[in-house]
Amino acid sequence: MKKLLLLITVMLMIFGCGKEKPEEIKTPEQSQSSAPAAPPQGSNRYSPVVNAIKLIENSVVNIRTEKLIRTSVGPFGQETLHGENYINDFFGQDRVYKTQSLGSGFIVKPDGTIITNYHVIESATKIYVITTDNKSYEARLVGGDKILDIAVLKIIQAGEYPAAKVGNSDNAMLGETVIAMGNPLGLNSSITTGVISSVKRVINIGNGYAMYIQTDALINPGNSGGPLINLDGEVVGINSAMVQEAQGIGFSIPINTAMRVLPEILKNGKVTAGHMGFAAREQKEPDGVSLVVTRVEKGSNAEKIDMKVGDRILQINGYPVSSLLAMSNMLRSYPPGSAIELIVGRGSKTFKGQILLTEYPENYGIDSLKNTYGLIFGKKGNHLIIESRGISTTVQEGDVLMAMNDSEINDIKQLNTYIIDNMGREIVMTLFRYGQLFRVKFQL
């Protein structure tokens, strides 16, 4: 009897416990869907950095491109990218490879207009942008400028896209906290933080001297083209990962540079540099190199501010200049109609002057070759030939121009445009004479 009562008691305890609500075991999917809510407003975790990121994170995109890389294999087996070695291109065998690359960008207009680095999309045959909600869209290249390293894309699918708020890089402050955003290695929504170390850094990155904001925020290759933002969530720069030798130093293109040329790129697909109305040369000084004015064009805006031959160009819009290349690259971001301020040295005195930039006069490029070197080109068949060698002792009348810096040149208009686009740079002419190709360097 006692055993029977004990059995009944145990069974009642078991069934009684069964009436209580059993513990729910959540699947991984259920756990994710019921993840803890964001901290309440007013939490100390909402730092200025967190708040700034929230203002812009939906405007940052991941850029993926497909590219066809064309190479030329020379007569001795050396392989170079097409356009890097004209002799290989001329005599070699072509090869084509398909590659992919990654980068970042940010939306600047609600219609899907995107700004990124030119090197991110250069030579791309297909461009895709992936937004923070992991949606992929095909985009097209509107235009850009290789020297400024700025490109503009447009999402093909019509829609309303979250545009970033653009700040003013001219009032960026030393020591100001900034955030570099992008997608290193294709990883979405990665950020690094730092401070602004310099607001007007002029350095040579291979394409020539360029103007940068310097920061100690880490900028990785996949961050290229992404925004550098301040604590108000405003874009103040475009991240660049082209300075490979910089350890622990990041450089960003000032956003004002991009916004100055954006209207022209949207309209014409390219940048047109403004013209100041004078020519200059580099002159070595005891304390470095200076730019000395060698010619002031009659009736030009340079003449109107009383610029003289022998004057030294010290600064352009607050940036120091000490080379023709630096001056030329700075002017690329100021289209015709822009006003720039010069600081000019004359003897022991300095003065300021403001010049309104104009378009380059017609045939300015070929005229500059004639005025500087006495070189005159003419058309013969499908090529340009040298009709007068001027002061050059290397070229001869009758030499055929094949290329400049590995860009094939076939007519006078093309030659004129190429020279204007490369003012201040050293160019290499590839010439053909008596069955042989040879190269000659000239400073534009």
C-alpha positions as CSV (number, residue, x, y, z in Angstrom):
1,M,0.0,0.0,0.0
2,K,2.8,2.4,0.9
3,K,4.5,1.6,-2.4
4,L,1.3,2.5,-4.3
5,L,0.9,5.9,-2.5
6,L,4.6,6.7,-3.2
7,L,4.1,5.9,-6.9
8,I,1.0,8.1,-7.1
9,T,2.8,11.0,-5.4
10,V,5.7,10.9,-7.8
11,M,3.4,10.9,-10.8
12,L,1.5,13.9,-9.5
13,M,4.7,15.8,-9.0
14,I,5.8,15.1,-12.6
15,F,2.5,16.1,-14.1
16,G,2.3,19.1,-11.8
17,C,5.6,20.4,-13.0
18,G,4.5,19.9,-16.6
19,K,1.8,22.6,-16.1
20,E,4.5,25.2,-15.7
21,K,5.7,27.0,-18.9
22,P,8.7,25.1,-20.3
23,E,11.9,27.1,-21.0
24,E,12.0,28.2,-24.7
25,I,15.1,27.1,-26.6
26,K,15.7,29.7,-29.4
27,T,17.2,28.8,-32.8
28,P,20.0,31.0,-34.1
29,E,17.5,32.7,-36.4
30,Q,15.2,33.5,-33.5
31,S,18.1,34.8,-31.4
32,Q,19.1,37.2,-34.2
33,S,15.6,38.5,-34.7
34,S,15.2,39.2,-31.1
35,A,18.6,40.8,-30.6
36,P,18.8,43.4,-27.9
37,A,17.5,46.8,-28.9
38,A,19.8,49.8,-29.3
39,P,20.8,51.6,-26.2
40,P,18.2,54.2,-25.0
41,Q,18.6,57.8,-26.0
42,G,20.9,59.6,-23.6
43,S,23.2,56.6,-23.2
44,N,26.9,57.5,-22.8
45,R,27.5,55.0,-25.7
46,Y,26.2,57.6,-28.2
47,S,29.5,59.3,-28.6
48,P,30.1,62.1,-31.2
49,V,31.7,59.5,-33.5
50,V,28.7,57.2,-33.3
51,N,26.2,60.0,-33.9
52,A,28.3,61.3,-36.9
53,I,28.4,57.8,-38.5
54,K,24.6,57.4,-38.1
55,L,24.1,60.6,-40.2
56,I,26.0,59.3,-43.2
57,E,26.3,55.5,-43.1
58,N,23.5,54.9,-45.6
59,S,25.2,57.1,-48.2
60,V,28.5,55.1,-48.3
61,V,28.7,52.4,-51.0
62,N,30.9,49.5,-51.8
63,I,32.2,49.6,-55.4
64,R,33.0,46.5,-57.4
65,T,34.4,46.6,-60.9
66,E,35.2,44.3,-63.7
67,K,38.1,45.2,-65.9
68,L,39.8,43.9,-69.0
69,I,43.5,44.4,-68.7
70,R,45.3,44.5,-72.0
71,T,49.0,43.8,-72.1
72,S,51.7,43.7,-74.8
73,V,54.4,41.1,-75.0
74,G,57.5,42.6,-76.5
75,P,59.9,41.0,-79.0
76,F,62.1,39.8,-76.1
77,G,59.3,38.4,-73.9
78,Q,58.8,41.4,-71.6
79,E,55.1,42.0,-70.8
80,T,53.8,45.5,-70.1
81,L,50.4,47.1,-69.7
82,H,49.1,48.5,-72.9
83,G,50.0,52.1,-73.1
84,E,53.0,51.9,-70.8
85,N,55.5,51.0,-73.5
86,Y,54.7,52.2,-77.0
87,I,57.4,50.1,-78.6
88,N,55.9,46.9,-77.1
89,D,52.5,48.1,-78.2
90,F,53.7,48.7,-81.7
91,F,55.7,45.5,-82.2
92,G,54.4,43.2,-79.5
93,Q,51.6,40.6,-79.2
94,D,48.4,41.6,-77.3
95,R,47.0,39.7,-74.3
96,V,43.8,40.4,-72.5
97,Y,43.0,39.4,-68.9
98,K,39.7,39.8,-66.9
99,T,40.1,41.1,-63.4
100,Q,38.0,42.6,-60.5
101,S,38.7,45.3,-58.0
102,L,37.1,46.8,-54.9
103,G,36.7,50.3,-53.6
104,S,34.4,52.7,-51.9
105,G,32.3,55.8,-52.7
106,F,29.5,58.0,-51.4
107,I,26.3,59.3,-52.8
108,V,26.2,63.1,-53.2
109,K,22.9,63.6,-55.0
110,P,19.5,61.9,-54.4
111,D,19.4,60.8,-58.1
112,G,22.3,58.3,-57.4
113,T,25.3,60.4,-58.3
114,I,28.4,59.0,-56.6
115,I,31.9,60.4,-56.0
116,T,34.9,58.1,-55.8
117,N,38.6,57.9,-56.8
118,Y,39.4,57.7,-60.4
119,H,41.9,54.8,-59.8
120,V,39.0,52.7,-58.3
121,I,37.1,52.6,-61.6
122,E,39.9,53.2,-64.2
123,S,39.5,50.9,-67.2
124,A,36.4,49.3,-65.8
125,T,34.0,47.5,-68.2
126,K,31.3,47.0,-65.5
127,I,30.7,48.9,-62.3
128,Y,28.5,47.8,-59.5
129,V,27.6,49.6,-56.3
130,I,26.4,47.9,-53.1
131,T,24.5,49.9,-50.6
132,T,24.4,49.4,-46.8
133,D,21.2,47.3,-47.1
134,N,23.2,44.9,-49.3
135,K,21.4,45.8,-52.5
136,S,23.5,45.8,-55.7
137,Y,23.0,48.3,-58.5
138,E,24.8,48.7,-61.8
139,A,26.4,52.1,-62.3
140,R,27.9,54.0,-65.2
141,L,30.9,56.3,-65.4
142,V,29.8,59.9,-65.9
143,G,33.4,61.2,-66.1
144,G,36.3,62.3,-64.1
145,D,40.0,63.3,-64.0
146,K,42.9,60.9,-63.6
147,I,45.3,63.6,-62.4
148,L,42.9,64.8,-59.7
149,D,42.0,61.2,-59.0
150,I,38.3,62.0,-58.9
151,A,35.5,60.1,-60.7
152,V,31.7,60.6,-60.8
153,L,29.3,57.6,-61.2
154,K,25.6,57.4,-61.6
155,I,23.4,54.5,-60.5
156,I,21.5,53.4,-63.6
157,Q,18.3,52.4,-61.9
158,A,16.1,55.5,-61.2
159,G,15.3,56.1,-57.6
160,E,15.7,58.3,-54.5
161,Y,19.0,57.6,-52.8
162,P,20.3,58.9,-49.4
163,A,22.8,61.6,-50.2
164,A,25.6,62.6,-47.9
165,K,25.8,66.0,-46.4
166,V,28.8,67.8,-47.9
167,G,30.9,70.0,-45.6
168,N,33.5,72.7,-46.3
169,S,37.1,71.5,-46.3
170,D,38.4,75.0,-46.4
171,N,37.5,75.4,-42.7
172,A,38.8,72.1,-41.5
173,M,40.8,72.5,-38.4
174,L,44.1,71.1,-37.2
175,G,43.4,68.5,-34.4
176,E,39.8,68.1,-35.5
177,T,38.5,64.6,-35.1
178,V,37.7,62.9,-38.4
179,I,36.4,59.5,-39.4
180,A,37.5,57.5,-42.5
181,M,34.7,55.3,-43.9
182,G,34.7,52.7,-46.5
183,N,34.9,49.0,-47.4
184,P,38.5,47.6,-47.0
185,L,38.8,44.1,-48.5
186,G,35.1,44.4,-49.5
187,L,34.0,44.5,-45.9
188,N,31.0,46.8,-45.5
189,S,30.8,49.7,-43.1
190,S,34.3,49.8,-41.7
191,I,35.5,53.0,-40.0
192,T,38.7,54.3,-38.5
193,T,39.2,57.5,-36.6
194,G,41.9,60.1,-36.2
195,V,42.6,63.8,-36.2
196,I,43.5,66.2,-39.0
197,S,47.3,66.7,-39.0
198,S,47.5,69.1,-41.9
199,V,44.9,71.0,-43.9
200,K,47.0,72.0,-46.8
201,R,49.5,69.3,-47.5
202,V,51.0,69.4,-51.0
203,I,52.8,66.1,-52.0
204,N,53.7,64.2,-55.1
205,I,51.9,60.9,-55.4
206,G,53.0,59.8,-58.9
207,N,50.5,61.7,-61.0
208,G,52.2,64.9,-59.8
209,Y,51.7,67.2,-56.9
210,A,48.3,67.2,-55.3
211,M,46.6,69.0,-52.4
212,Y,45.5,66.8,-49.5
213,I,44.1,66.8,-46.0
214,Q,46.5,64.8,-43.9
215,T,45.2,62.6,-41.0
216,D,46.3,59.8,-38.8
217,A,43.1,57.9,-39.5
218,L,44.1,54.6,-41.1
219,I,43.1,54.5,-44.8
220,N,43.3,51.0,-46.4
221,P,43.2,50.3,-50.1
222,G,39.5,49.3,-50.0
223,N,38.7,52.6,-48.3
224,S,39.8,54.5,-51.5
225,G,37.0,56.7,-52.7
226,G,35.1,56.6,-49.4
227,P,34.3,59.7,-47.4
228,L,36.4,61.4,-44.7
229,I,33.8,63.0,-42.4
230,N,33.8,65.4,-39.4
231,L,31.8,65.0,-36.2
232,D,28.8,66.8,-37.8
233,G,28.6,63.9,-40.2
234,E,29.7,66.1,-43.1
235,V,32.1,64.9,-45.9
236,V,35.3,66.9,-45.8
237,G,37.5,64.7,-47.9
238,I,37.8,61.7,-50.3
239,N,40.0,58.9,-48.9
240,S,43.0,58.0,-51.0
241,A,45.2,54.9,-50.6
242,M,47.7,55.8,-53.4
243,V,50.5,56.9,-51.1
244,Q,52.0,53.5,-50.4
245,E,55.1,54.7,-48.6
246,A,53.0,56.6,-45.9
247,Q,53.0,54.5,-42.7
248,G,50.4,55.6,-40.2
249,I,49.5,58.6,-42.3
250,G,46.3,59.0,-44.3
251,F,45.6,61.5,-47.1
252,S,42.3,62.6,-48.4
253,I,41.4,64.9,-51.3
254,P,39.6,68.0,-50.0
255,I,35.9,67.7,-50.8
256,N,35.9,71.3,-52.1
257,T,38.2,70.2,-54.9
258,A,35.7,67.6,-56.0
259,M,32.7,70.0,-55.7
260,R,34.4,72.6,-57.8
261,V,34.7,70.3,-60.7
262,L,31.5,68.2,-60.2
263,P,29.3,70.5,-62.3
264,E,31.7,70.4,-65.2
265,I,32.1,66.6,-65.0
266,L,28.3,66.2,-65.0
267,K,28.0,68.4,-68.0
268,N,31.1,67.4,-70.1
269,G,32.4,64.3,-68.6
270,K,35.8,65.8,-67.9
271,V,37.7,68.7,-66.3
272,T,38.9,71.8,-68.1
273,A,41.7,73.6,-66.5
274,G,41.6,77.4,-66.3
275,H,44.2,79.7,-67.8
276,M,45.9,82.5,-65.8
277,G,47.5,84.4,-68.7
278,F,51.2,84.0,-68.0
279,A,54.0,81.5,-68.5
280,A,56.7,80.6,-65.9
281,R,59.7,78.4,-65.4
282,E,61.4,76.7,-62.4
283,Q,64.4,78.5,-61.0
284,K,66.8,77.1,-58.3
285,E,67.2,79.3,-55.3
286,P,69.5,79.0,-52.3
287,D,66.5,77.9,-50.2
288,G,64.8,75.7,-52.8
289,V,63.0,76.2,-56.1
290,S,60.8,79.1,-57.2
291,L,58.5,79.7,-60.1
292,V,59.6,82.8,-62.1
293,V,57.3,84.5,-64.7
294,T,58.8,84.4,-68.1
295,R,55.9,85.9,-70.2
296,V,52.8,87.8,-69.5
297,E,50.2,87.6,-72.3
298,K,49.0,90.9,-73.7
299,G,45.4,91.7,-72.6
300,S,45.3,88.8,-70.2
301,N,44.0,89.0,-66.6
302,A,47.6,88.5,-65.4
303,E,48.5,91.8,-67.2
304,K,45.5,93.5,-65.5
305,I,46.9,92.8,-62.0
306,D,50.2,94.3,-63.2
307,M,52.2,91.0,-63.2
308,K,55.7,91.4,-64.6
309,V,58.3,89.2,-66.1
310,G,60.6,88.1,-63.3
311,D,57.9,88.0,-60.6
312,R,57.9,84.9,-58.4
313,I,54.7,82.9,-57.8
314,L,54.7,82.0,-54.1
315,Q,51.2,80.8,-53.3
316,I,47.9,80.0,-55.1
317,N,44.8,80.2,-52.9
318,G,46.9,79.7,-49.8
319,Y,48.8,76.7,-51.1
320,P,52.6,77.0,-51.6
321,V,53.9,76.3,-55.1
322,S,57.4,75.5,-56.1
323,S,57.1,73.6,-59.4
324,L,55.3,74.0,-62.7
325,L,53.6,70.6,-62.1
326,A,52.3,71.6,-58.7
327,M,50.8,74.8,-60.2
328,S,49.3,73.0,-63.2
329,N,47.7,70.3,-61.0
330,M,46.2,73.0,-58.6
331,L,44.7,74.8,-61.5
332,R,42.9,71.6,-62.8
333,S,40.4,72.0,-60.0
334,Y,39.6,75.6,-60.9
335,P,37.6,75.7,-64.1
336,P,37.4,78.7,-66.3
337,G,35.4,81.5,-64.6
338,S,37.0,80.7,-61.2
339,A,38.8,83.5,-59.3
340,I,42.1,82.6,-57.7
341,E,44.3,84.6,-55.3
342,L,48.0,84.7,-55.9
343,I,50.8,85.8,-53.6
344,V,53.6,87.2,-55.8
345,G,57.2,88.1,-54.9
346,R,58.9,91.0,-56.6
347,G,62.4,91.8,-55.3
348,S,62.1,92.0,-51.5
349,K,58.4,92.7,-51.6
350,T,55.3,90.6,-51.9
351,F,51.8,91.5,-53.1
352,K,48.4,89.8,-53.6
353,G,46.5,89.7,-56.8
354,Q,43.2,88.0,-57.9
355,I,43.0,86.5,-61.4
356,L,39.8,85.4,-63.1
357,L,40.7,82.2,-65.0
358,T,39.8,82.0,-68.6
359,E,39.7,79.1,-71.2
360,Y,43.0,78.5,-72.9
361,P,43.4,80.4,-76.2
362,E,42.9,78.4,-79.4
363,N,46.1,76.5,-80.3
364,Y,47.8,77.5,-77.0
365,G,49.4,74.0,-76.7
366,I,51.1,73.9,-80.1
367,D,52.0,77.6,-79.8
368,S,53.7,77.0,-76.5
369,L,55.9,74.3,-78.1
370,K,56.7,76.8,-80.8
371,N,57.5,79.6,-78.4
372,T,59.5,77.4,-76.0
373,Y,61.4,75.1,-78.3
374,G,60.7,76.4,-81.8
375,L,59.0,73.1,-82.6
376,I,56.4,73.2,-85.5
377,F,54.3,70.2,-86.5
378,G,52.4,69.6,-89.7
379,K,50.1,66.8,-91.0
380,K,51.3,64.2,-93.5
381,G,49.1,61.3,-94.3
382,N,47.8,59.8,-91.1
383,H,50.6,61.2,-88.9
384,L,52.1,64.4,-87.7
385,I,55.7,65.3,-88.8
386,I,58.1,67.8,-87.4
387,E,58.4,70.7,-89.9
388,S,60.8,72.8,-87.8
389,R,63.0,71.4,-85.1
390,G,63.8,74.8,-83.5
391,I,66.4,74.8,-80.8
392,S,66.3,71.0,-80.4
393,T,69.4,69.2,-81.6
394,T,67.9,65.7,-81.1
395,V,64.9,65.8,-83.5
396,Q,65.0,66.5,-87.2
397,E,62.7,67.9,-89.8
398,G,60.7,65.0,-91.2
399,D,60.6,63.0,-88.0
400,V,57.2,61.3,-87.5
401,L,55.4,61.8,-84.2
402,M,54.1,58.4,-83.0
403,A,53.1,59.1,-79.4
404,M,53.5,61.3,-76.4
405,N,53.9,59.5,-73.1
406,D,52.6,56.4,-74.9
407,S,49.4,58.2,-76.0
408,E,49.1,57.9,-79.8
409,I,48.8,61.4,-81.4
410,N,47.5,61.6,-85.0
411,D,46.3,65.2,-85.6
412,I,47.1,68.8,-84.6
413,K,43.9,69.3,-82.5
414,Q,44.7,66.2,-80.5
415,L,48.3,67.3,-80.0
416,N,47.1,70.8,-78.8
417,T,44.7,69.3,-76.3
418,Y,47.3,66.8,-75.0
419,I,49.8,69.6,-74.3
420,I,47.3,71.8,-72.5
421,D,46.2,68.8,-70.3
422,N,49.8,68.1,-69.4
423,M,51.2,71.6,-68.9
424,G,54.0,71.6,-66.3
425,R,54.7,67.9,-66.8
426,E,57.7,66.2,-68.5
427,I,56.6,64.4,-71.6
428,V,58.3,61.8,-73.8
429,M,57.8,62.0,-77.5
430,T,58.1,58.7,-79.5
431,L,59.4,59.6,-83.0
432,F,60.0,57.5,-86.1
433,R,63.0,58.1,-88.4
434,Y,64.4,55.8,-91.1
435,G,62.8,52.7,-89.8
436,Q,63.6,53.2,-86.2
437,L,61.7,54.4,-83.1
438,F,63.4,56.7,-80.5
439,R,62.3,58.8,-77.6
440,V,63.0,62.4,-76.6
441,K,62.0,64.2,-73.4
442,F,60.5,67.7,-73.2
443,Q,59.3,69.8,-70.3
444,L,56.0,71.4,-71.0
